[in-house]
Amino acid sequence: MALTSELGKQIKLKEVEGTLLQPATVDNWSEIQSFEAKPDDLLICTYPKAGTTWIQEIVDMIEQNGDVEKCQRTIIQHRHPFIEWARPPQPSVLVLRRCFLLNYFKGVEKAKAMPSPRILKTHLSTQLLPPSFWENNCKFLYVARNAKDCMVSYYHFQRMNHMLPDPGTWEEYFETFINGKVVWGSWFDHVKGWWEMKDRYQILFLFYEDIKRDPKHEIRKVVQFMGKNMDETVIDKIVQETSFEKMKENPMTNRSTVSKSIMDQSISSFMRKGTVGDWKNHFTVAQNERFDEIYRKKMEGTSINFCMEL
Ligand code: A3P
C-alpha cells in the first residue's frame, strides 16, 4: 500500500496478516518474530497514541526510585527498546554501518544488548507479538485510550510525522482509522485482543483516562505490579514529574531532539493536549453517530468500558 506524504514522499507501508506496518519492520519480520523474551521481561504495550511515552516515563521513574536525574540519562525512545522498530540505514550512516554497527537501528538488537531485568516496548497486537513473550509468561503493562481521542491524536501525529503517511483531511482520516488502515492496524482488534488476554497472562490493564483522573492511584498499581515498595513521598514526586505540563517541557520526553525532517512540531506538538475528550472538538454529530454504531458492532461481546470525558 503506497500513500503520499506531505513532502510528496511515497511512504510504502507493508502488511503482515492484514495489519499495516512500517516497511522496515516487515523487512525484519522473521527476526522480530523469533525474538527471545526472558521470563523477567516487562513489556509496555499500547496502541499508538494511547499514552505510551507517559507510561514509559512513569515506569522509568519507578525503576529509578523517583530519581529525576537518572531519568534524564537519555531520551525516552532509548530507554526501553521498541522491539518491532527497525530503520533502514540513512545514506550518511552507511559508513558507520561498515564499521560493524550493522544492527544499530533495530529494536530487537537493542533489546538483546540490554541487561536483565529488561523493560521493553511494543505497539504490536496480541496476534503479532513474538510468541516467546507468551511462552515465558512475561509481565505485560497495557495502556488503553478511548478510540475517539486515539483517532484525534493519531491524526495530528500523522500530520507532523514524516515517517508516516499524510493523513489527508479529517474526513478522510476518519474512514482510514475506522477501517484499521493505519500503521499497527485496527484500534478495535488491538484493544479487544489485549483485553481478552488479560486474565490468562500477567497483564496489568490500565486506562489513559484513569491515569489522568487519579494518577496516584494508577501509579500505585504499577508500583505493585513491578514488585516494588515505595514511600508515599516518592509516589507524589512521580505524579508531579510525569504530569503533562512537566513532560511537555522535558526535552527527554517531548521529542524536541528529533529532527524537524522527521517530526515537524511546528505543524503539531508531540505533547499536543494531553486531555480526555478532545474528540468533541473534531467529530461532527454525524461522524459521532456513525462511529458509535461501528463501535457497537466491532466491540460486541466485549466487557471493556471507556470513559469518554472527564
Ligand atoms: P494528544 O495528542 O491527545 O495530546 P504516545 O506516547 O502513545 O504517542 O501518546 C501520545 C499522546 O499522549 C498525546 O496525546 C500526548 O499529549 C499524550 N501524553 C503524553 N504524555 C502525557 C502526560 N504526561 N499526560 C497526559 N497525556 C500525555
Residues whose N, C-alpha, C, O or C-beta is under 5 A from the ligand:
A	BS01	A3P	Y47 P48 K49 A50 G51 T52 T53 W54 D149 S153 T242 S243 F244 M247 F270 M271 R272 K273 G274 T275
